[in-house]
């Protein structure tokens, strides 16, 4: 298995013969709405040419469901499983095509060969926002999506070990700040923790995020989680 950070909250999971893309933001479309949120580093266009088997959008905000990016994936020859909660699911279905659009609300599960996907709660300004658990080879990887530190999130999680969690630390837009992200990881007992949602729209670093298994990712590079 290989996991790559795409910047912002975007992740690419390559598991056996399956390619899973989560919340890809590979444009500068947010800057057209809010000029201060311009890209601080360029897009690696190689990641616009991949052919995902599964596409997951955790909620319907522009840096998570970005049609300037998604236009590269929804090509005439593409055939994807597309997962999104309410709102995002409705928008994505307008692409049409030969895709399986799966309404992925909290509590929903999907098993595809050796991969198990589960939608869990997120506490965000999009009330339909979700986090995602990806289980493979008896290890569970938790992508929180955009969220605040919330008891509702914790009660939605299963009572099992989390190998690695991927979570926001920027502290704006109804996301956890670094201090609460540190508390969040300690609370769920994840072995490894990968901070996200920093350094693209801002000059923030991950220095304020604290965890013994902290792994700071670099954009468009493999995240070195011991497997």
C-alpha positions as CSV (number, residue, x, y, z in Angstrom):
1,X,0.0,0.0,0.0
2,X,1.1,3.5,-0.8
3,X,-0.3,6.8,0.5
4,X,0.5,10.2,-1.1
5,X,-0.5,13.7,0.1
6,X,-2.0,15.8,-2.6
7,X,-1.9,19.0,-0.6
8,X,-4.7,20.6,1.5
9,X,-6.8,17.6,2.6
10,X,-6.2,15.5,-0.6
11,X,-4.9,11.9,-0.3
12,X,-4.2,9.1,-2.8
13,X,-4.3,5.6,-1.5
14,X,-2.9,2.9,-3.8
15,X,-4.0,-0.5,-2.4
16,X,-3.2,-3.6,-4.5
17,X,-4.9,-2.9,-7.9
18,X,-7.2,-0.1,-6.5
19,X,-6.6,3.6,-6.6
20,X,-8.6,5.7,-4.1
21,X,-8.5,9.5,-4.3
22,X,-9.9,11.5,-1.4
23,X,-10.8,15.3,-1.6
24,X,-8.4,16.2,-4.4
25,X,-7.8,19.9,-4.8
26,X,-5.4,20.3,-7.7
27,X,-6.4,23.8,-9.0
28,X,-6.4,27.4,-7.8
29,X,-10.2,27.7,-8.0
30,X,-10.6,28.9,-4.3
31,X,-8.5,32.0,-5.1
32,X,-11.1,33.0,-7.6
33,X,-13.6,33.3,-4.7
34,X,-11.2,34.4,-2.0
35,X,-7.9,35.8,-3.4
36,X,-6.0,35.4,-0.2
37,X,-6.4,31.6,-0.4
38,X,-4.1,31.2,-3.4
39,X,-1.9,28.2,-3.9
40,X,1.5,28.4,-2.2
41,X,2.9,25.6,-4.2
42,X,2.2,24.4,-7.8
43,X,0.2,21.4,-8.8
44,X,2.0,18.3,-9.9
45,X,0.0,17.6,-13.0
46,X,0.9,13.9,-13.0
47,X,-1.9,13.6,-10.4
48,X,-4.4,15.0,-12.8
49,X,-3.8,12.1,-15.2
50,X,-4.5,9.2,-12.8
51,X,-7.5,7.0,-13.3
52,X,-9.2,6.5,-9.9
53,X,-11.2,3.4,-9.2
54,X,-12.7,5.1,-6.2
55,X,-13.3,8.8,-5.6
56,X,-14.3,10.1,-2.2
57,X,-15.4,13.7,-1.4
58,X,-16.0,14.1,2.3
59,X,-18.2,17.2,1.9
60,X,-19.4,19.9,-0.5
61,X,-16.8,22.6,-0.1
62,X,-14.7,23.9,-3.0
63,X,-11.3,22.6,-1.7
64,X,-12.8,19.1,-1.2
65,X,-15.2,18.9,-4.2
66,X,-13.4,20.9,-6.8
67,X,-14.8,20.6,-10.3
68,X,-11.8,22.1,-11.9
69,X,-9.9,19.1,-10.5
70,X,-12.7,16.5,-11.0
71,X,-13.1,17.4,-14.7
72,X,-9.8,15.6,-15.2
73,X,-11.1,12.4,-13.6
74,X,-14.7,12.4,-15.0
75,X,-13.5,11.6,-18.6
76,X,-15.6,9.8,-21.2
77,X,-13.7,6.6,-20.7
78,X,-13.7,6.7,-16.8
79,X,-15.7,4.3,-14.6
80,X,-15.4,5.1,-10.9
81,X,-17.1,4.3,-7.7
82,X,-18.0,7.8,-6.4
83,X,-18.6,8.2,-2.6
84,X,-20.1,11.4,-1.1
85,X,-22.6,12.4,1.6
86,X,-25.7,14.5,0.9
87,X,-25.2,17.6,-1.1
88,X,-21.9,16.5,-2.5
89,X,-23.5,13.3,-3.8
90,X,-26.2,15.3,-5.6
91,X,-23.6,17.6,-7.2
92,X,-21.3,14.8,-8.3
93,X,-24.2,12.9,-10.0
94,X,-24.5,15.7,-12.5
95,X,-21.4,14.4,-14.2
96,X,-23.5,11.4,-15.3
97,X,-21.5,8.7,-17.1
98,X,-20.8,5.1,-16.3
99,X,-20.1,5.6,-12.6
100,X,-21.5,4.2,-9.5
101,X,-22.6,7.1,-7.3
102,X,-22.8,5.9,-3.7
103,X,-24.6,8.0,-1.1
104,X,-22.0,7.8,1.7
105,X,-23.7,9.2,4.8
106,X,-22.6,8.6,8.4
107,X,-22.9,4.9,9.3
108,X,-22.7,3.7,5.7
109,X,-20.2,0.9,4.8
110,X,-18.9,-0.4,1.5
111,X,-16.7,-3.5,1.0
112,X,-14.7,-3.9,-2.2
113,X,-12.5,-6.9,-2.3
114,X,-10.0,-6.6,0.6
115,X,-10.9,-2.9,1.2
116,X,-13.6,-1.8,3.7
117,X,-14.8,1.8,3.7
118,X,-16.9,3.3,6.5
119,X,-18.4,6.8,6.8
120,X,-18.2,8.4,10.3
121,X,-19.2,11.7,11.7
122,X,-17.4,15.0,11.2
123,X,-18.3,18.3,12.9
124,X,-18.1,21.0,10.3
125,X,-19.9,23.9,8.7
126,X,-21.3,21.5,6.1
127,X,-23.7,19.5,8.3
128,X,-23.5,16.5,5.9
129,X,-19.6,16.3,6.2
130,X,-18.1,12.9,7.0
131,X,-14.9,11.3,7.9
132,X,-13.8,7.9,6.3
133,X,-12.3,4.8,7.8
134,X,-10.3,2.7,5.3
135,X,-9.5,-0.9,6.5
136,X,-7.1,-3.1,4.7
137,X,-5.0,-6.1,5.9
138,X,-6.5,-5.7,9.4
139,X,-5.3,-2.1,9.8
140,X,-7.6,0.9,9.9
141,X,-6.7,4.3,8.5
142,X,-8.9,7.2,9.5
143,X,-9.3,10.3,7.3
144,X,-11.3,12.7,9.5
145,X,-12.2,15.2,6.7
146,X,-12.7,18.7,7.9
147,X,-13.8,18.6,11.5
148,X,-13.7,20.2,15.0
149,X,-13.0,18.3,18.2
150,X,-16.4,17.0,19.0
151,X,-18.0,14.3,21.2
152,X,-20.3,13.5,18.3
153,X,-17.3,12.5,16.2
154,X,-15.9,10.3,18.9
155,X,-19.2,8.4,19.5
156,X,-19.4,7.6,15.8
157,X,-16.1,5.8,15.8
158,X,-15.9,2.0,16.3
159,X,-14.1,0.6,19.3
160,X,-11.0,-0.5,17.4
161,X,-7.3,0.4,16.9
162,X,-6.5,3.2,14.5
163,X,-3.3,2.6,12.7
164,X,-3.0,6.2,11.4
165,X,-5.2,9.3,11.4
166,X,-5.1,12.1,8.8
167,X,-6.5,15.3,10.2
168,X,-6.7,19.1,9.8
169,X,-4.6,21.4,12.0
170,X,-5.2,24.9,10.5
171,X,-7.8,26.1,13.0
172,X,-10.0,28.1,10.6
173,X,-13.1,27.3,8.6
174,X,-14.5,25.1,11.4
175,X,-11.4,22.9,11.5
176,X,-9.4,21.9,14.6
177,X,-6.3,23.9,15.5
178,X,-3.0,22.2,16.2
179,X,-3.7,22.0,20.0
180,X,-7.1,20.4,19.5
181,X,-5.8,18.1,16.8
182,X,-3.2,16.9,19.3
183,X,-5.9,16.2,21.9
184,X,-8.0,14.5,19.2
185,X,-5.2,12.0,18.3
186,X,-4.5,11.3,22.0
187,X,-8.2,10.7,22.6
188,X,-8.6,8.1,19.8
189,X,-5.2,6.4,20.5
190,X,-4.0,6.4,16.9
191,X,-0.5,4.9,16.4
192,X,0.5,7.4,13.8
193,X,-0.8,10.9,13.0
194,X,-0.5,12.9,9.8
195,X,-1.4,16.6,9.9
196,X,-3.2,18.0,6.9
197,X,-4.8,21.2,5.8
198,X,-1.8,23.5,6.2
199,X,0.7,25.2,4.0
200,X,-1.4,25.6,0.9
201,X,-3.6,28.6,1.7
202,X,-1.2,29.9,4.4
203,X,2.3,29.8,5.6
204,X,1.5,27.5,8.5
205,X,3.7,24.6,9.5
206,X,2.9,21.5,11.5
207,X,5.2,22.5,14.4
208,X,2.4,23.1,16.9
209,X,0.9,19.7,16.3
210,X,2.2,17.2,18.9
211,X,2.1,13.4,18.8
212,X,4.7,10.7,19.4
213,X,3.8,9.1,16.0
214,X,3.6,12.4,14.1
215,X,4.5,12.1,10.4
216,X,4.6,15.5,8.6
217,X,3.8,14.9,4.9
218,X,5.3,16.6,1.9
219,X,3.1,17.4,-1.0
220,X,3.1,14.8,-3.9
221,X,5.4,12.5,-2.0
222,X,4.7,9.1,-0.3
223,X,3.7,9.4,3.4
224,X,6.2,7.1,5.2
225,X,3.9,5.3,7.6
226,X,5.5,2.0,8.6
227,X,3.5,-0.8,7.1
